Amino acid sequence: MLEGYTSGCHLLFLTVSIAGAHLVLGNEKPIIAAASFAAHIYRPVLQPSEVLPQIGTYTIKNPKGGLCIKATMGAQYIVIIKKKSWFFNLDPLKVLVSGTCHWESAVLSLTLPDNAATMQFTFKKENNQYYVTKLSASLSPQPVCLACANKTYLGSVSPGKLFAASYGRSFRCKSANMLLASSEMSIKLVSLQMQAFSVPNGPYGEVEECLADYKKKTIPIILWGVAFGFLMIATVTFLLVKEHRTEGYQRL
């Protein structure tokens, strides 16, 4: 009888252990097996083709409760694996936003669960201008093949003055910004608009456009102007030649 009872207890213990938890009687709390945690670690899945990233708005407040940083953008990681490009888009719904705000410096950090992906913008205010002094990023994706090892891709961009705008105004760039973070990873930012240190609670401040957007607007105007100029020259030349030929016929 006792032997059957003992066998039953062992069977119950084995069943609970397979489920991923050990049942402890008394006042002690259940202890979850470590193996159950591994299955829930978040890892980005790289895609072989590019899809436009979702647009998100991220904010950081200063110690007084006012807005210090506001950034709207879509962000994409591009990783080179065996000479092939793989893509991962930052999901605004999964991003944890954090940062700091001081008088002349500020930081905006975007992080995915389990630090699977990070993107950090470091801002600086200088005289009547602010800009990004450094953009750093990391990505720890799932391997793209069974034989591929787990790897974390790290990189940073330190161009000096990136996304610069006058104090009290916002920087906007509808054109895509492709930033080389390392030999294996690039960051692509689309529909970018940001403002730091002096940020209104409502809409962004007056816009300062990036050079790419400015060229997209001005180049067609210049081309139309050149075409119109050639058309006017051709018209005037035609009229002068016609008038000259008419005068010649009258003398004959």
C-alpha positions as CSV (number, residue, x, y, z in Angstrom):
1,M,0.0,0.0,0.0
2,L,2.8,2.4,0.9
3,E,4.7,1.4,-2.2
4,G,1.8,2.3,-4.4
5,Y,1.3,5.6,-2.7
6,T,5.0,6.5,-3.2
7,S,4.8,5.6,-6.9
8,G,1.8,7.8,-7.3
9,C,3.6,10.8,-5.7
10,H,6.6,10.2,-8.0
11,L,4.2,10.2,-11.0
12,L,2.6,13.4,-9.9
13,F,6.0,15.1,-9.4
14,L,7.1,13.9,-12.9
15,T,4.0,15.3,-14.5
16,V,4.3,18.7,-12.9
17,S,8.1,18.8,-13.8
18,I,7.3,18.2,-17.5
19,A,4.9,21.1,-17.5
20,G,7.8,23.3,-16.6
21,A,7.2,23.9,-12.8
22,H,7.9,22.2,-9.5
23,L,5.0,22.1,-7.0
24,V,6.1,22.8,-3.5
25,L,3.8,22.0,-0.6
26,G,3.5,24.3,2.4
27,N,4.1,28.0,2.6
28,E,6.7,28.1,-0.1
29,K,5.9,29.6,-3.5
30,P,6.1,27.6,-6.8
31,I,9.4,27.8,-8.6
32,I,9.2,28.1,-12.4
33,A,11.7,26.1,-14.3
34,A,14.5,28.1,-16.0
35,A,13.7,26.4,-19.3
36,S,10.3,28.1,-19.5
37,F,12.0,31.6,-19.6
38,A,14.2,30.8,-22.6
39,A,11.2,30.3,-24.8
40,H,9.9,33.8,-24.1
41,I,13.1,35.8,-24.9
42,Y,12.2,38.2,-27.6
43,R,14.4,38.1,-30.8
44,P,13.7,40.2,-33.9
45,V,13.1,38.2,-37.1
46,L,15.0,39.5,-40.1
47,Q,13.2,39.7,-43.4
48,P,14.7,39.1,-46.8
49,S,12.8,41.9,-48.5
50,E,12.2,45.5,-47.5
51,V,8.9,46.8,-46.2
52,L,8.2,50.5,-45.3
53,P,8.5,50.8,-41.4
54,Q,5.7,52.1,-39.3
55,I,5.8,55.7,-38.1
56,G,6.0,56.3,-34.3
57,T,6.2,59.4,-32.1
58,Y,8.5,59.3,-29.1
59,T,8.9,61.9,-26.4
60,I,11.1,62.7,-23.4
61,K,10.1,65.2,-20.6
62,N,12.4,67.4,-18.6
63,P,12.5,67.4,-14.8
64,K,9.8,70.1,-14.8
65,G,7.4,68.0,-16.8
66,G,7.7,69.8,-20.1
67,L,8.6,68.2,-23.4
68,C,12.4,68.0,-24.0
69,I,12.5,65.8,-27.0
70,K,9.9,64.9,-29.6
71,A,10.7,62.6,-32.5
72,T,8.5,61.2,-35.2
73,M,9.9,58.6,-37.6
74,G,10.0,55.1,-39.0
75,A,13.2,53.2,-38.3
76,Q,14.7,50.2,-40.1
77,Y,17.8,48.1,-39.4
78,I,19.6,46.7,-42.5
79,V,22.0,43.9,-41.8
80,I,24.5,42.4,-44.2
81,I,24.9,38.6,-43.8
82,K,27.0,36.7,-46.3
83,K,26.7,39.6,-48.8
84,K,22.9,39.6,-48.6
85,S,20.8,42.4,-47.1
86,W,18.3,41.5,-44.3
87,F,15.7,44.0,-42.9
88,F,14.1,44.6,-39.6
89,N,11.6,47.4,-38.8
90,L,11.3,48.9,-35.4
91,D,7.7,48.4,-34.1
92,P,6.5,51.5,-32.2
93,L,4.0,49.4,-30.2
94,K,6.9,47.4,-28.7
95,V,9.3,50.2,-28.0
96,L,10.3,51.2,-24.5
97,V,11.1,54.9,-24.5
98,S,13.6,56.3,-22.0
99,G,16.2,59.1,-21.8
100,T,17.6,62.1,-20.0
101,C,17.3,65.9,-20.4
102,H,19.7,68.5,-19.3
103,W,20.3,72.2,-20.2
104,E,22.6,71.6,-23.1
105,S,22.4,67.8,-23.7
106,A,19.6,65.2,-24.0
107,V,19.3,61.6,-24.9
108,L,16.4,59.6,-26.5
109,S,16.7,55.8,-26.1
110,L,14.4,53.4,-27.9
111,T,14.6,49.8,-26.7
112,L,12.8,46.6,-27.6
113,P,12.0,43.8,-25.0
114,D,15.1,41.9,-23.7
115,N,17.3,44.6,-25.3
116,A,16.8,42.8,-28.6
117,A,17.2,46.1,-30.4
118,T,18.3,49.6,-29.3
119,M,18.5,53.0,-30.9
120,Q,19.9,56.0,-29.0
121,F,20.0,59.6,-30.1
122,T,22.3,62.1,-28.3
123,F,21.3,65.7,-28.7
124,K,23.4,68.8,-28.0
125,K,22.4,72.5,-27.8
126,E,25.0,75.0,-28.9
127,N,24.3,78.8,-29.2
128,N,21.1,79.1,-31.2
129,Q,21.2,75.6,-32.7
130,Y,20.6,72.0,-31.6
131,Y,21.6,68.8,-33.4
132,V,22.3,65.1,-32.9
133,T,26.0,64.4,-32.1
134,K,25.7,60.6,-32.0
135,L,23.3,57.9,-33.1
136,S,24.1,54.4,-31.7
137,A,22.2,51.2,-32.4
138,S,22.3,47.4,-31.7
139,L,20.3,44.4,-32.9
140,S,20.3,40.8,-31.7
141,P,18.1,39.0,-34.2
142,Q,17.2,35.3,-34.6
143,P,19.7,33.5,-36.9
144,V,18.6,33.5,-40.5
145,C,19.7,29.8,-41.0
146,L,20.1,26.7,-38.9
147,A,23.9,26.8,-39.2
148,C,24.1,30.5,-38.5
149,A,25.3,31.6,-35.0
150,N,23.6,34.0,-32.7
151,K,25.1,37.5,-33.1
152,T,24.6,41.0,-31.9
153,Y,25.2,43.8,-34.4
154,L,26.6,47.0,-33.0
155,G,27.2,50.4,-34.6
156,S,27.2,54.1,-34.3
157,V,27.1,57.3,-36.3
158,S,29.0,60.4,-35.1
159,P,28.9,62.9,-38.0
160,G,29.3,66.0,-35.8
161,K,26.1,67.8,-36.5
162,L,23.2,65.5,-37.7
163,F,19.6,66.7,-38.1
164,A,20.6,70.3,-37.1
165,A,17.9,73.0,-36.7
166,S,17.6,76.4,-35.1
167,Y,16.5,76.6,-31.5
168,G,12.7,76.6,-31.2
169,R,12.2,75.0,-34.7
170,S,11.8,71.4,-35.8
171,F,13.9,69.4,-38.2
172,R,12.0,67.6,-40.9
173,C,13.1,65.2,-43.7
174,K,10.5,63.3,-45.7
175,S,13.3,61.8,-47.8
176,A,14.9,58.6,-46.4
177,N,18.1,59.0,-44.4
178,M,20.5,56.1,-44.8
179,L,23.1,56.0,-42.1
180,L,26.1,53.6,-42.1
181,A,26.5,52.4,-38.5
182,S,29.1,49.7,-39.2
183,S,30.4,47.5,-42.0
184,E,27.5,45.1,-41.3
185,M,24.6,47.3,-40.3
186,S,22.9,50.5,-41.5
187,I,20.0,52.5,-40.1
188,K,17.3,53.9,-42.3
189,L,15.0,56.6,-41.0
190,V,11.9,57.7,-43.0
191,S,9.4,60.5,-42.5
192,L,11.6,62.0,-39.9
193,Q,10.7,65.1,-37.8
194,M,12.2,66.0,-34.5
195,Q,12.7,68.8,-32.1
196,A,14.7,69.2,-28.9
197,F,15.1,71.4,-25.8
198,S,12.3,73.9,-26.8
199,V,9.4,71.7,-27.8
200,P,5.8,72.9,-27.9
201,N,3.1,70.7,-26.3
202,G,1.0,70.7,-29.5
203,P,2.3,70.5,-33.0
204,Y,6.0,70.9,-33.9
205,G,7.6,74.3,-34.3
206,E,8.4,75.9,-37.6
207,V,10.0,73.5,-40.0
208,E,13.6,73.5,-41.3
209,E,13.8,71.1,-44.2
210,C,16.7,68.7,-44.9
211,L,18.8,69.3,-48.0
212,A,17.3,66.3,-49.8
213,D,13.8,67.6,-49.5
214,Y,14.9,71.1,-50.5
215,K,16.6,69.7,-53.7
216,K,13.5,67.7,-54.5
217,K,11.5,70.9,-54.5
218,T,14.0,73.3,-56.2
219,I,15.4,71.1,-58.9
220,P,12.0,70.7,-60.7
221,I,11.6,74.4,-60.5
222,I,15.1,75.0,-61.9
223,L,14.5,72.5,-64.7
224,W,11.2,74.1,-65.6
225,G,12.9,77.5,-65.6
226,V,15.6,76.3,-67.9
227,A,13.1,74.7,-70.2
228,F,11.0,77.9,-70.3
229,G,14.2,79.9,-71.0
230,F,15.1,77.7,-73.9
231,L,11.5,78.0,-75.2
232,M,11.6,81.8,-75.0
233,I,15.0,81.9,-76.8
234,A,13.8,79.6,-79.5
235,T,10.6,81.7,-79.9
236,V,12.4,85.0,-80.1
237,T,15.0,83.6,-82.5
238,F,12.2,82.2,-84.8
239,L,10.4,85.6,-84.8
240,L,13.7,87.5,-85.6
241,V,14.6,85.1,-88.4
242,K,11.0,85.3,-89.8
243,E,11.1,89.1,-89.7
244,H,14.5,89.3,-91.4
245,R,13.3,87.0,-94.2
246,T,10.1,89.1,-94.7
247,E,12.2,92.3,-95.0
248,G,14.4,90.6,-97.6
249,Y,11.4,89.7,-99.8
250,Q,10.1,93.3,-99.7
251,R,13.4,94.7,-101.0
252,L,13.2,92.3,-104.0
